[in-house]
C-alpha cells in the first residue's frame, strides 16, 4: 500500500532502499485485482483491511461467480 499510493497519486514509483523515484510513462495504466471474502448474499468484505486504504483509487467492477464453461473460456 505504501508503494502504491505515491504511484496512484503522484505517478511516481519509489525504489525501496534507494530513495529514488521513477516517473511513469505517458499512457501508463494500472490494473489490479483484489481477492474478496464472501459474507453471504451479495455482500463482500476484503480479506486485508490495508487494501481498503486504496478504495478511493479503484473503479470497482463486481463479477458474479463464473460457471465451468466461462472458466474454461
PyMOL commands that set and color helices and strands:
alter all, ss='L'
color gray80, all
select helices_A, chain A and resi 2-10+49-57+68-72
alter helices_A, ss='H'
color red, helices_A
select strands_A, chain A and resi 12-15+20-23+36-38+44-46
alter strands_A, ss='S'
color yellow, strands_A
deselect
rebuild
show_as cartoon
